[in-house]
């Protein structure tokens, strides 16, 4: 994937100027608290931001785990500083309910091309000509994905409190699936482990997933599994068209991951604002690192090694982010505000 996470050689970077070396670091004396959700796979992109903040002189505490709704509230209230895995569309309500732009600031896209939706195994899809989610209204189709004997399809879904939980629950009503589909919730990681075990046994599987995440590197869309389309757009806001440019509709609009930070912190620290605005991380690199975690390299030390390896492989880029941030601090004459954000770019799914 071109990420060079662990073995890439260091790229040469231009040495900092003597003047820059003599200047005090803008973050000296300031402590930062990063957050992520309970998903360990969000640690990589969060730690990368922390590493850049450390280069600016900030004291960065170990990241804490909170679920998305609480993450946004904690940052808005000043109990934490930033998160690096805010989904602009999926987490919109969490952002708004936590005070919106008055108390928070969004920067992005940090990672573009985030997609999500419902998938089934390709064998069952082809044998029964299943292409759409609403075909699960048919009890005969639903029973194919019954894992507990109650006659209803069991959909591996989202943890309580996640943004995708709300979306799935909304879809079950919008597509009239309540009587034939059960939304299985709990630990997503444990549920997906069971789903993959069923797949390996040749049994039908039905699940929700997203990228960036490792699942689609193991169960490959178009080869092992297929995306299910929906009969019409049914976004939670009632207005978003979830169709892709190729005309297909998987029930979710293309999204992007952004960095969300406390508004007061941003106003006081223009260097951090600039850093958050310029950082970009390819989704393919997040997927590659997440896959390594799934394959066993998932300790805190492993994730630190992956992050430091990515930085070495992209040293000039990383140093450029830091230098732009330092320049913003040196030239700031007014409180910092986020730069204009681009809307998520729709991407096609196989």
Secondary structure by P-SEA (a helix, b strand, c coil): cccccccccccccccccccccccccccccbbbbbbbcccccaaaaaaaaaaaaaaaccccccbbbbcaaaaaaaaaacccccccccccccaaaaaaaaccccccccccccccbbbbbbbccaaaaaaaccccccccccaaaaaaaccccccbbbbbccccccaaaaaaaaaaaaaccccccccccccaaaaaaaaaaaaaabbbbbbcccccccccccccccccbbbbbccccccccccccccccccccccccbbbbbbbccaaaaaacaaaaaaaacbbbbaaaaaaaaaaaaaccccaaaaaaaaaaaaaaaaaaaaaaaaaaaaaaaacccbbbbcccccbbbbbcc
